[in-house]
Amino acid sequence: MNKRGGAGGIPMSERVRRTQPRPVDDCPARHCWVSDAADRAGTKRPGLLLEWRQGRSGWEGRVVYAAMLRGEGWASVEEWVPAGLLTEG
C-alpha cells in the first residue's frame, strides 16, 4: 500500500489543501485509487474523490467507485474512506 501517493510523494489529503480560495468553476472531484474496497477483492479500484473531512481517526475522503457486491454483479459504492487507503489517480 502506497501511503505517500503518486510521483510527488505527497498524500492526497495534503495536496487538496490550498492557501488561496479555489475558483468557483474549479471542479473539486479528483480521480483516485481505493485500496481495501467494499468487495474485499484485494485489488485497487478506480474511484472519484468528491470531498474531504476530518474524522475521528484522521482525514477521510468521500469516494464513489464500483465494486462486486454479494456475488451478484457490479454496484456503485459511495463511502467515507480513510486517507491512507486513497492514492492519486
For each residue, the residues with C-beta under 8 A, 3 or more apart:
1: 35 84 85
2: 5 87
3: 11 84
4: 9 10 11
5: 2 8 9 10 11 12 15 87 88
6: 9 10 87 88
7:
8: 5 15 88
9: 4 5 6
10: 4 5 6 14 15
11: 3 4 5 14 15 83
12: 5 15 16 30 32 49 61 83 86 87 88
13: 16 17 52 59 61 83
14: 10 11 17
15: 5 8 10 11 12 88
16: 12 13 28 30 52
17: 13 14
18: 21 22
19:
20:
21: 18
22: 18 26 28
23: 26
24:
25:
26: 22 23
27:
28: 16 22 50 51
29: 48 49 50
30: 12 16 48 49 88 89
31: 46 47 48 49 88 89
32: 12 46 47 48 49 61 63 86 87 88 89
33: 44 45 46 47 86 87 88 89
34: 37 44 45 46 47 63 65 81 85 86
35: 1 44 85 86 87
36: 40 85
37: 34 40 41 43 44 45 65 67 77
38: 67 69 77 79
39: 45 67 68 69
40: 36 37
41: 37 45 67 68
42:
43: 37
44: 33 34 35 37 87
45: 33 34 37 39 41 65 66 67
46: 31 32 33 34 65 66 89
47: 31 32 33 34 63 64 65 86 89
48: 29 30 31 32 63 64 65
49: 12 29 30 31 32 52 61 62 63 86
50: 28 29 61 62 63 64
51: 28 61 62
52: 13 16 49 59 60 61 62 83
53: 59 60 62 80
54: 58 59 60
55: 58 59 60 80 82
56:
57: 82
58: 54 55 82 83 84
59: 13 52 53 54 55 82 83
60: 52 53 54 55 80 81 82 83
61: 12 13 32 49 50 51 52 80 81 83 86
62: 49 50 51 52 53 78 79 80 81
63: 32 34 47 48 49 50 78 79 80 81 86
64: 47 48 50 76 77 78
65: 34 37 45 46 47 48 76 77
66: 45 46 74 75 76 77
67: 37 38 39 41 45 74 75 77
68: 39 41 71 73 74 75
69: 38 39 72 73 74 75 77
70:
71: 68
72: 69
73: 68 69
74: 66 67 68 69
75: 66 67 68 69
76: 64 65 66
77: 37 38 64 65 66 67 69
78: 62 63 64
79: 38 62 63
80: 53 55 60 61 62 63
81: 34 60 61 62 63 85 86
82: 55 57 58 59 60 85 86
83: 11 12 13 52 58 59 60 61 86
84: 1 3 58
85: 1 34 35 36 81 82
86: 12 32 33 34 35 47 49 61 63 81 82 83
87: 2 5 6 12 32 33 35 44
88: 5 6 8 12 15 30 31 32 33
89: 30 31 32 33 46 47
